[in-house]
Each structure stands twice: as C-alpha cells, then as structure tokens.
Amino acid sequence: MDQKLCLSSGLTPYNIKEIHDAVQADNYHFGKAVRIDNDFKYGFDKASMEQIKQIVKG
C-alpha cells in the first residue's frame, strides 16, 4: 500500500526547507503561516505560497 504523510503543526515559509530536506514528504499542511496577516479570516499570502513552492521543488 502506498502511504502518504501529511506533516503539519508549525510549518512556515521560514522552516520548510530544513524540514523538507530531512523528510522529503510529498505533501505538507500549512496553517495560518501562509495566510495574510497570519489570520484564517483572510486568504492565502501569495508570496508565502510561491516561496514554499520554490523551496519544495528544489
């Protein structure tokens, strides 16, 4: 069975590189760290999302 791991809790654009380098997961779950003003009532911060995509892509 192919299992996927979804890591969470405290992931930010500032720590994802170190974590990704160590675990190489296929999926990551981000909370408010990728929201505008770190608040769930706002949408996603496009700059943070792009930064994360570039890091995970390598």
MODELLER restraints for C-alpha pairs under 7 A, 6 or more apart:
rsr = mdl.restraints
at = mdl.atoms
rsr.add(forms.Gaussian(group=physical.xy_distance, feature=features.Distance(at['CA:4:A'], at['CA:26:A']), mean=6.94, stdev=0.5))
rsr.add(forms.Gaussian(group=physical.xy_distance, feature=features.Distance(at['CA:5:A'], at['CA:25:A']), mean=6.36, stdev=0.5))
rsr.add(forms.Gaussian(group=physical.xy_distance, feature=features.Distance(at['CA:5:A'], at['CA:27:A']), mean=6.69, stdev=0.5))
rsr.add(forms.Gaussian(group=physical.xy_distance, feature=features.Distance(at['CA:6:A'], at['CA:27:A']), mean=5.25, stdev=0.5))
rsr.add(forms.Gaussian(group=physical.xy_distance, feature=features.Distance(at['CA:6:A'], at['CA:28:A']), mean=5.18, stdev=0.5))
rsr.add(forms.Gaussian(group=physical.xy_distance, feature=features.Distance(at['CA:6:A'], at['CA:29:A']), mean=6.23, stdev=0.5))
rsr.add(forms.Gaussian(group=physical.xy_distance, feature=features.Distance(at['CA:7:A'], at['CA:28:A']), mean=5.10, stdev=0.5))
rsr.add(forms.Gaussian(group=physical.xy_distance, feature=features.Distance(at['CA:7:A'], at['CA:29:A']), mean=5.85, stdev=0.5))
rsr.add(forms.Gaussian(group=physical.xy_distance, feature=features.Distance(at['CA:8:A'], at['CA:28:A']), mean=6.42, stdev=0.5))
rsr.add(forms.Gaussian(group=physical.xy_distance, feature=features.Distance(at['CA:8:A'], at['CA:29:A']), mean=4.94, stdev=0.5))
rsr.add(forms.Gaussian(group=physical.xy_distance, feature=features.Distance(at['CA:8:A'], at['CA:30:A']), mean=6.23, stdev=0.5))
rsr.add(forms.Gaussian(group=physical.xy_distance, feature=features.Distance(at['CA:11:A'], at['CA:30:A']), mean=5.77, stdev=0.5))
rsr.add(forms.Gaussian(group=physical.xy_distance, feature=features.Distance(at['CA:12:A'], at['CA:33:A']), mean=5.38, stdev=0.5))
rsr.add(forms.Gaussian(group=physical.xy_distance, feature=features.Distance(at['CA:13:A'], at['CA:48:A']), mean=6.16, stdev=0.5))
rsr.add(forms.Gaussian(group=physical.xy_distance, feature=features.Distance(at['CA:13:A'], at['CA:51:A']), mean=6.68, stdev=0.5))
rsr.add(forms.Gaussian(group=physical.xy_distance, feature=features.Distance(at['CA:13:A'], at['CA:52:A']), mean=5.70, stdev=0.5))
rsr.add(forms.Gaussian(group=physical.xy_distance, feature=features.Distance(at['CA:17:A'], at['CA:55:A']), mean=6.04, stdev=0.5))
rsr.add(forms.Gaussian(group=physical.xy_distance, feature=features.Distance(at['CA:20:A'], at['CA:56:A']), mean=6.77, stdev=0.5))
rsr.add(forms.Gaussian(group=physical.xy_distance, feature=features.Distance(at['CA:32:A'], at['CA:38:A']), mean=4.75, stdev=0.5))
rsr.add(forms.Gaussian(group=physical.xy_distance, feature=features.Distance(at['CA:32:A'], at['CA:39:A']), mean=5.66, stdev=0.5))
rsr.add(forms.Gaussian(group=physical.xy_distance, feature=features.Distance(at['CA:32:A'], at['CA:40:A']), mean=5.87, stdev=0.5))
rsr.add(forms.Gaussian(group=physical.xy_distance, feature=features.Distance(at['CA:34:A'], at['CA:44:A']), mean=5.75, stdev=0.5))
rsr.add(forms.Gaussian(group=physical.xy_distance, feature=features.Distance(at['CA:34:A'], at['CA:45:A']), mean=5.51, stdev=0.5))
rsr.add(forms.Gaussian(group=physical.xy_distance, feature=features.Distance(at['CA:34:A'], at['CA:48:A']), mean=5.78, stdev=0.5))
rsr.add(forms.Gaussian(group=physical.xy_distance, feature=features.Distance(at['CA:34:A'], at['CA:49:A']), mean=6.50, stdev=0.5))
rsr.add(forms.Gaussian(group=physical.xy_distance, feature=features.Distance(at['CA:35:A'], at['CA:42:A']), mean=6.26, stdev=0.5))
rsr.add(forms.Gaussian(group=physical.xy_distance, feature=features.Distance(at['CA:35:A'], at['CA:43:A']), mean=5.67, stdev=0.5))
rsr.add(forms.Gaussian(group=physical.xy_distance, feature=features.Distance(at['CA:35:A'], at['CA:44:A']), mean=4.30, stdev=0.5))
rsr.add(forms.Gaussian(group=physical.xy_distance, feature=features.Distance(at['CA:35:A'], at['CA:45:A']), mean=5.01, stdev=0.5))
rsr.add(forms.Gaussian(group=physical.xy_distance, feature=features.Distance(at['CA:36:A'], at['CA:42:A']), mean=5.66, stdev=0.5))
rsr.add(forms.Gaussian(group=physical.xy_distance, feature=features.Distance(at['CA:36:A'], at['CA:43:A']), mean=5.98, stdev=0.5))
rsr.add(forms.Gaussian(group=physical.xy_distance, feature=features.Distance(at['CA:36:A'], at['CA:44:A']), mean=5.75, stdev=0.5))
rsr.add(forms.Gaussian(group=physical.xy_distance, feature=features.Distance(at['CA:36:A'], at['CA:45:A']), mean=4.85, stdev=0.5))
